[in-house]
Amino acid sequence: MELQRETHRDPHRNPCRGVRMASRALLLCAVAVAAGSCAHAPHRRAAVNIERRPTPIQPDSSGVPVARDRPRVMVMTPQTLHSTIATIAEDTLAARQALGRCGTRKLLPDQEGVFDSSTRLLMQVREALASVDFTRALSLARQARQTASSIGCR
């Protein structure tokens, strides 16, 4: 006896339905990728002739930093003021120690430049503290610490 396998087909089902659904899904994915990548496309500015561009403000030719009219005003709580002063002290101490390790050594020209700029930053920290500009003093102290630590004297 031969077993006959019956295939039940739905007369309303289209045999190409699976292919159409797969092609629609593929098309939908392609559109989603294309639409999503538009947001990341670089935005180009229109070309402007160099002679028509605005000239940036030139720094003072004397090389002396221009003093501000008034220091930045920042309202600090006593805890914030205490932690700011502690951070300034910590950063300036670390910078001073790094510079002190190099004080008696013969430095290379690039190290001398870093030494001089770190010293200048520490002087600017002192000036900012004298004018009660804690925000500027904090920023300068951090710069001095990072600059002095890059000298590499051990």
N, C-alpha and C positions, 0 to 999 in steps of 0.2 A: 503494500500500500504506500502510496506516495502521499506525503503530507504536502499539502498545498498551502503556501503562505499567502495569506490575503493581505493586501495592502488597502487600507482604508484611506481614501482620499476625500478631502472635503471638496465638494464641487465649487464652493464659493472661494476657496483659497487659490491665490494666484501662485504658480510655481516660481515666479521671479521676485516674489516679495522679499525674501531674505537678501537677495542681491541688492535690491533697491534700498533696503534699510541700512545695509552695510555702506553703500555709496553715500547715503544721506548722512550717516554718522561721520564718515570720513570727510565729507564736505563741511559739516558743522565744525569738526576739529580744525580743519584748515582755516576756516573763517575766524574761529576763536583765536588761533595763533596769530593770524595776520592782524586782527583787530587789537590784540593785546600788545603786539610789538610796536604799534604806532605811538603808544605813550612814551616809549623809550627812545624814539628816534631823536637824533640831535636837532635842536632848533638852531637854525642858521640865521645870523643877522645879515641884513643887507650890507653889501660892501660900501664903505665910505672912503672917499679919497683921503689920503693922509693929510693933505693941506687943509681939509675942511674939518678935521677932528679938533675938538677943543684941547687947548694946551693945558696940561696939569699945572697946578701951582708949584713954583720952584721953591726949594728950601732956601733959607737965608744963606748968603754967600760967606758970612763970617764963620759959620760952623758952630756958633754958640746956640744952644737950644733956646727956643723962644719960651719965656716964662708965661705961664697961664695967668689970666686975669685974677682968677680965684681958684682955690683948690676944690676938687669934687666934694660935694656934700653927700655923706652917706650916714643914715641914721643907724646906729648900732646899739644893740642891747649890751648890758655890762658883760654878759657871757661871751657874746660875739667879739666885743672889743678885747677881752682878755685872751681869747683863743687867737685872734688876729695878731696881737702883740707877741704872743708866745711863738706863733709860726714865723713871724718876722725875725725874732731873736734866734730861733733855731736855724733858719736859712742863712742869716748873716754869720752866725757862729760857724756853720759848716763851710761857708765860703771862705771865711777868715782862716780856718784851719787848713783848707786846701791850698790857699795862697801862702800860708806860713811854711808848709812843707817845701815849697819851691823857692822860698826867700833866699837861701844861701847857695842855690845851685846855679850853674850857668845854663841858661835856657836857650832853646832854639828860637829863631826869629818868629815862627808861628806861635810858639808858646809864650813869647814875650807879648805878642799882640793880645792873646787871650788873658794873660796876667794883667795887662793895662786896662783892658775893657772890664774885667771883673772888679778891679780897683775903682774904676770910674762908676760902675754900678753901685758899689758899696757907698761911695760918696753921695750919689743921688738918693740912696735909701736914707742916709742921714739927713739930707735936705728935705726930703718928703716928710720925715718924722718931725722935723723942726717946724714945718708948716702944717702939721696935724692932718696930713693927707695919707691916711692909713691904707686906703685902697691902692694908691700908687706905690707906697712903700712896700706893701705886700708883693705886688707884681715885680718890682725891681729886686727885692730880696730873693724871690724865686729865680729870677733870671741870673742873678749873681751866683747863686748856689749852683745852678746848672752849668753856667759858663766856667766857674772855677773848678768844678769837678771834671771838666773835660781836659784839663791841662795834663794830668797823668803823672804828677810827681808823687812818689811813694817813699 
